[in-house]
Amino acid sequence: MTYSGFSWKSFAWMTLLLGALSCAKPDREAAPKFPLNARDAGMVEDWSSLALTLTSQCNGYSDPVASRAMFYLAVCMYETLLPGFDNHVSTQVRLQGLNTTLPQPEPGLSYNPVIVANQALYQLVSELYGPAGPANLEAVANLKDKYIHLEGATLEEDIILRSKELGNSIGWKLIEYSKADGLAEAFLDRYPPYSPPQQPGFWRPTPPDYFSKALLPYWGNAKLALKANETLLNAPAVLEYSESPNSIIFAEATEVYNYSRNLNLEQREQLAYWDSDADYHASPFQHNFLLMRQLLSENNVSLDRACRLFLRLAIAQFDGNIVAWHLKYKSNLLRPATYIKLHIDRYFVPEYSALPVPEYVSERALIYGACSVIFSEEFGYRIPFMDYTQEMRQDLRDKQKSFGSFSEMAHVAALADLYNATQFRTSIESGISIGQNLGIQVQKLELEK
């Protein structure tokens, strides 16, 4: 019997169907999330610290080469830990240096992002820092085992194995991709065949050592991580060569000459602090990442925030060195010491050696300028701080320095190139400006939703 179209038989079937659906289990349960935002920055500190140590043991790992390895390392850490962060977005495809799709977790299955990241980093670091040799690479395996032990103590075995497999896949994918960037073997031949243009005012072997081979002359042709930074490759060389005593370059060479002959104790101590020939910890590459580690620890920075900072600094240094090297070999300007010997004092011999590359722009100024923007955006533009990054050095009387801001540190560091007679003032000031513009572009990279 039916009433107003209602069927008791249909009602019975519907009741049975709803009951069955309510009791049924899905084929796959939703994968549990391993939240990481609340964790400390220990993983970033540990792996970046190890990379810095291994860099010093790799022959041929000058700052441009080292910045490439750290770039892939930072991308690897950010992308593999991403599933554990709230409201973060991937850099895949958005970065020119990562125009690929990495292996992804299988839907519905549980993974531990820390173990995934740890295993991927192990594969990547073992490959990128292979030149450090087997003895040094034991530390890589030890660090990997540390995090597997810490994370695996309370995890089911299948989650551990699945996470390690995914990490291995991501690590090898990044290794494969890195080999296609054209820079993988640059450390083996940092001085490839290159014939510098022979014209007045162009770069030539520079006193005091007159090293005749050009360092990484084609590095500036590499693909930038951020397409937005390509505009910086066209920055004009604002310092023009002239032999006239009334020219800007003559005046700036005279300034370099006067500083070089009359350095006071304070200036010599400044030079020593930033002298990477005296200690590799003072290189722009090492110094900025050492400062990152110091600030992460002092400010109790969370893991997600640390990964963002690490990634941005790595992009800034990678792109910064490409831009600097591109502008150097584009302008091919001679070094101040050469100009001084030609037009001011033929017997002039500088105390410090310059890298065997053209002068314009100052790579030190550019890198510090870029990193100062990123540090300032993260910690504040008018935040005084103490720099403890050089405390391990035995050659310094004053092993720490205080700065009123990150911008001040960048300018102080850059002035070392004026005191040591390796750069003109214009190249230093232009380097700071170009670096700051680069840092601004890096900050615009959206990493949060």
Buried (B, 14 or more C-beta within 10 A) or exposed (E): EEEEEEEEEEEEEEEEEEEEEEEEEEEEEEBEEBEBEEBBBBBBBBBBBBBBBBBBBBEBBBBBBBBBBBBBBBBBBBBBBBBBBEEBEBBBEBBBBBEEEBBEBEEEBBBBBBBBBBBBBBBBBBBBBBBBEEEBBEBBEEBBEEBBEBBBEEBEEEBBEBBBBBBBBBBBBBBEBBEEBEBBEBBEEBEEEEEBEEEEBBBBBBBBEEBEEBBBBBBBEBBBBBEBBBEBBEBEBBBEBBEEEEBBBBEBBBBBBEBBEEBEEEBEBBBBBBBBEBBBBBBBBBBBBBBBBBBBEEEEBBBBBBBBBBBBBBBBBBBBBBBBBBBBBBBBBBBBBBBBBBBBBEEBEBEBBBBBBBBBBBBBBBBBBBBBBBBBBBBEEEBEBEBBBBEEBEEBEEBEBEBEBBBBBBBBBBBBBBBBBBBBBBBBBBBBBBBBBBBBBBBEBEBEE
